Amino acid sequence: MVTVALDTMGGDYSPDEIIKGAFDALKKDKDIKIILVGNKEVLEGRINKEFSDRCESVYSSEVITNEEAPVAAVRAKKDSSIVVGMNLVKEGRADGFVSAGSTGAVLVGGQLIVGRIKGVLRPALAPLIPTEKGVSLLIDCGANVDARADNLVQFARIGSLYMEKVIGIKNPRVGLVNIGAEEEKGNALVKETMPLLKECCDINFIGSIEAREIPKGGADVIVCEAFVGNVIIKLYEGVGSTLLGKIKEALTKSIFTKIGAMMIKSSLKATLKSFDASSYGGAPLLGLNGLIVKAHGNSKANEICNSILQCKSFKEEALSDIIREKMKKN
């Protein structure tokens, strides 16, 4: 049984969509237990009798908002849903924690409360993103805006471990985001990082990857600092939702397009689903002593459910232990 603590107070659609996602996960997997963390007036009486043996509530009295300074908020609001949830992981009462709340607070809380694995310089947010060939790991997408070259080298190593051990890709291809394929291109950080990655004999480094090659599956692990990574994932999501809207608009334009849409409905639905980022869950904060998953702020039940199910895979593969052993060797 894998126990996941869930922040029910964070996100644009909390608490209803968050709690619905929890119940969806409980329906899908009998080996998951969930601890709902949030205000008593929100959670009291919300647990269905059907799940009473695998779901419980832990009450918190405070909420950290996106407008607050993360470090100050985590230190001041000891009874916030984020801090309480992370302490459940630290104390061993939960195997993982999922939150769609303040990204800054999750990042700060992860380091201050759960703590970094010894040897890890900076934890990184690393979501899976859909590609033509399946999925790729984008690392880092929001945790380290001012990363150094040695940070990016660690991201490459950690990301490679993740894709091999959790996703099952042997010898995953690692690419460094750049503005061209040539080695002489790039900013100072890219130029400093490139030779260091080329010297890494424990990863399959393939060199630079341009942004247009990412959706084509040009690399299994896409390495960058958080500013670039966040721009990539936000653009990815924006273009995806826009194209989906345009496709729907085109297919419902006339009686003839509607008939055509009915004929390709099942095939089209499967294709579009494979490019739905929410179906892959949230972004784990890799490099911590415990499992922390940051879901999108606009997450609905589907992404929350998949983020919870993610935690089971991470726990079963003992990802934190694998990273810990890797850090001892480097």
C-alpha positions in Angstrom: 0.0 0.0 0.0 1.4 3.4 -1.1 0.2 6.4 1.0 0.0 9.8 -0.7 -0.7 13.0 1.1 -2.8 15.5 -1.0 -3.0 19.2 -0.6 -6.7 20.0 -1.1 -6.3 23.7 -0.6 -4.0 24.5 -3.5 -4.8 25.2 -7.2 -7.4 27.1 -9.2 -10.1 24.4 -8.8 -9.6 23.4 -5.2 -11.0 21.8 -3.3 -13.7 20.0 -5.4 -11.5 19.0 -8.4 -8.7 18.0 -6.1 -10.9 15.7 -4.0 -12.5 14.3 -7.1 -9.1 13.4 -8.4 -8.3 11.7 -5.2 -11.4 9.5 -5.4 -10.7 8.7 -9.0 -7.2 7.5 -8.1 -8.7 5.3 -5.3 -11.1 3.8 -7.8 -8.3 3.0 -10.3 -5.8 1.5 -7.8 -6.7 -0.6 -4.8 -3.1 -0.4 -3.5 -3.2 3.4 -2.9 -4.2 5.2 0.4 -4.7 8.9 0.4 -4.4 11.5 3.2 -6.5 14.6 2.4 -4.8 17.7 3.9 -6.8 20.8 4.3 -9.1 23.0 6.4 -11.6 21.1 8.6 -14.6 23.0 7.3 -13.6 22.0 3.7 -12.9 18.3 4.4 -15.3 17.3 7.2 -17.9 14.8 5.8 -16.3 14.7 2.3 -14.9 11.2 2.4 -17.1 8.6 0.7 -17.9 5.5 2.8 -16.7 3.5 -0.2 -13.1 4.7 0.5 -13.2 5.1 4.3 -10.7 2.3 4.8 -8.2 3.9 2.3 -8.8 7.6 2.8 -8.4 9.9 5.8 -8.2 13.6 6.6 -5.5 15.5 8.3 -6.6 19.1 9.1 -4.6 22.2 8.6 -5.8 25.8 9.5 -3.7 27.9 7.0 -3.2 28.2 3.3 -0.2 29.6 1.4 -1.2 31.7 -1.6 0.7 32.4 -4.8 1.0 36.0 -3.8 3.1 35.3 -0.7 6.9 35.2 -0.5 7.6 31.4 -0.4 10.4 31.3 2.2 8.6 33.6 4.6 5.3 31.8 4.1 6.7 28.3 4.7 8.4 29.5 7.9 5.5 31.5 9.2 2.6 29.2 8.3 3.5 26.0 10.0 -0.1 24.8 9.9 -0.6 25.4 6.2 -1.7 22.5 4.0 1.7 22.5 2.1 3.8 22.4 5.3 1.6 19.8 7.0 1.6 17.6 4.0 5.4 17.7 3.6 5.8 16.9 7.3 3.8 13.8 6.7 6.4 12.7 4.2 9.3 13.7 6.4 7.8 11.7 9.3 7.2 8.7 7.2 3.4 8.8 7.5 3.1 9.3 3.7 5.2 8.0 0.8 4.6 11.1 -1.3 2.9 14.5 -1.4 1.0 16.1 -4.3 0.1 19.8 -4.5 -1.3 22.1 -7.1 -0.6 25.1 -4.9 2.1 27.7 -4.8 5.1 26.5 -6.8 7.5 28.6 -4.8 6.2 27.2 -1.5 6.4 23.6 -2.7 10.0 24.2 -3.9 11.1 25.9 -0.6 9.2 23.4 1.5 10.7 20.5 -0.3 14.2 21.7 0.5 13.6 23.0 4.0 11.3 20.2 5.3 11.9 17.1 3.3 15.5 18.0 2.5 17.9 17.3 -0.4 19.7 14.0 -1.0 23.3 14.3 0.1 25.3 15.4 -2.9 22.4 16.9 -4.8 23.2 20.6 -5.4 19.7 21.7 -6.4 16.5 19.7 -6.8 14.8 20.1 -10.2 11.2 20.0 -11.4 10.9 17.5 -14.1 7.6 16.9 -15.9 7.0 14.3 -18.7 6.0 15.9 -21.9 4.3 14.2 -24.9 6.2 13.8 -28.1 5.8 12.1 -31.5 7.8 9.1 -30.1 6.1 8.9 -26.7 7.3 11.0 -23.8 10.4 13.0 -22.9 11.6 14.4 -19.5 12.0 18.2 -19.3 14.5 19.0 -16.5 14.4 21.8 -15.1 11.1 23.5 -15.7 10.8 25.8 -12.8 13.0 25.3 -9.8 16.4 26.9 -10.7 16.2 30.0 -12.8 19.9 30.8 -12.2 21.4 27.4 -12.5 25.1 26.8 -13.0 26.8 24.3 -15.4 27.4 21.7 -12.6 23.7 21.9 -11.8 22.8 21.1 -15.4 25.2 18.1 -15.4 23.4 16.8 -12.3 20.0 17.3 -14.0 21.2 15.3 -16.9 22.4 12.4 -14.7 19.2 12.4 -12.5 16.9 12.7 -15.6 18.7 9.8 -17.3 18.1 7.7 -14.2 14.5 8.6 -14.1 13.8 7.7 -17.7 15.7 4.4 -17.4 14.3 3.2 -14.0 10.8 4.7 -14.0 9.8 4.9 -17.7 11.9 1.9 -18.8 13.9 3.6 -21.6 17.3 1.9 -21.9 20.3 4.2 -22.5 18.1 7.4 -22.8 19.3 10.1 -25.1 20.2 13.3 -23.3 20.1 16.6 -25.1 21.0 20.1 -24.0 18.6 22.9 -25.1 20.3 25.3 -27.5 19.6 27.8 -30.3 21.4 25.7 -32.8 23.0 22.3 -33.3 26.5 23.7 -33.6 28.7 23.5 -30.5 29.8 27.1 -30.8 26.3 28.4 -30.5 24.5 29.2 -27.2 24.8 31.5 -24.2 27.6 31.4 -21.6 25.8 28.7 -19.6 25.3 26.4 -22.5 28.9 26.8 -23.7 30.2 26.0 -20.2 27.9 23.0 -19.8 28.5 21.4 -23.2 32.1 20.1 -22.6 31.2 18.9 -19.1 28.3 16.8 -20.5 30.5 15.4 -23.2 32.9 14.1 -20.6 30.1 12.2 -18.7 30.6 8.6 -19.5 27.5 7.5 -17.5 25.0 9.2 -19.7 24.1 9.0 -23.4 24.7 12.7 -24.3 23.8 13.4 -27.9 24.6 17.2 -27.9 22.4 20.2 -28.5 18.7 19.9 -29.1 16.7 22.8 -30.7 13.2 23.6 -29.5 11.5 22.4 -32.7 13.0 18.9 -32.2 11.5 18.5 -28.8 7.9 17.6 -30.0 9.5 15.2 -32.5 11.1 13.2 -29.6 14.7 14.4 -30.5 15.9 13.4 -27.0 14.5 11.4 -24.1 16.0 13.8 -21.5 15.9 17.5 -22.3 18.2 19.5 -20.1 18.0 23.3 -19.4 17.8 25.8 -16.7 14.4 26.7 -15.2 13.7 29.9 -17.1 14.1 28.2 -20.5 12.3 25.1 -19.3 9.3 27.0 -18.0 9.0 28.9 -21.3 9.1 25.6 -23.2 6.4 23.9 -21.2 4.1 26.9 -21.1 4.4 27.3 -24.9 3.9 23.6 -25.3 0.7 23.7 -23.3 -0.6 26.9 -25.0 0.1 25.6 -28.6 -1.5 22.3 -27.7 -4.7 23.7 -26.3 -5.0 26.2 -29.2 -4.5 23.4 -31.8 -7.1 21.3 -30.1 -9.6 24.1 -30.1 -8.9 24.7 -33.8 -9.3 21.1 -34.7 -12.6 20.9 -32.8 -13.8 24.1 -34.6 -12.9 22.7 -38.0 -14.6 19.3 -37.3 -17.9 21.0 -36.3 -18.0 23.6 -39.0 -20.6 22.0 -41.2 -22.7 18.9 -41.5 -20.1 17.3 -43.8 -17.2 17.9 -41.4 -19.4 16.5 -38.5 -20.0 13.3 -40.5 -16.2 13.1 -41.2 -15.5 13.7 -37.5 -17.8 10.8 -36.5 -15.9 8.5 -38.9 -12.5 9.3 -37.4 -13.7 9.9 -33.8 -12.0 6.9 -32.0 -8.7 7.3 -33.9 -8.6 11.1 -33.4 -9.5 10.8 -29.7 -6.6 8.4 -29.1 -4.2 10.6 -30.9 -5.2 13.8 -29.1 -5.1 12.0 -25.8 -1.5 11.0 -26.3 -0.7 14.8 -26.5 -2.6 15.7 -23.4 0.0 16.8 -20.9 -2.4 16.2 -18.0 -2.5 12.5 -18.6 1.1 12.2 -17.5 0.5 13.8 -14.0 2.6 16.5 -12.4 6.3 17.3 -12.1 8.3 15.5 -9.5 10.8 17.5 -7.6 13.8 15.3 -8.1 16.7 15.2 -5.7 14.8 15.2 -2.4 14.9 12.7 0.4 11.2 12.1 -0.2 8.7 12.2 -3.0 7.1 15.6 -3.8 5.0 16.1 -7.0 3.9 19.6 -8.2 0.8 19.5 -10.3 -0.2 22.5 -12.5 -2.1 25.3 -10.8 -5.0 24.8 -13.2 -5.1 21.0 -12.6 -8.5 19.3 -12.7 -9.4 15.9 -11.4 -7.7 14.0 -14.2 -4.2 15.5 -13.6 -4.6 15.1 -9.8 -5.5 11.5 -10.3 -2.6 10.8 -12.5 -0.2 12.7 -10.2 -1.3 10.4 -7.4 -0.9 7.3 -9.5 2.6 8.6 -10.4 3.6 8.4 -6.8 3.0 4.7 -6.8 5.4 4.2 -9.7 8.1 6.4 -8.0 7.7 4.5 -4.8 7.9 1.0 -6.4 11.0 2.0 -8.3 12.6 3.5 -5.2 13.7 6.5 -7.3 15.1 8.5 -4.3 17.2 5.6 -3.2 18.6 5.2 -6.8 19.5 8.9 -7.0 21.1 8.6 -3.5 23.3 5.8 -4.6 24.2 7.6 -7.8 25.3 10.7 -5.9 27.6 8.6 -3.7 29.5 7.5 -6.8 29.9 11.0 -8.3 
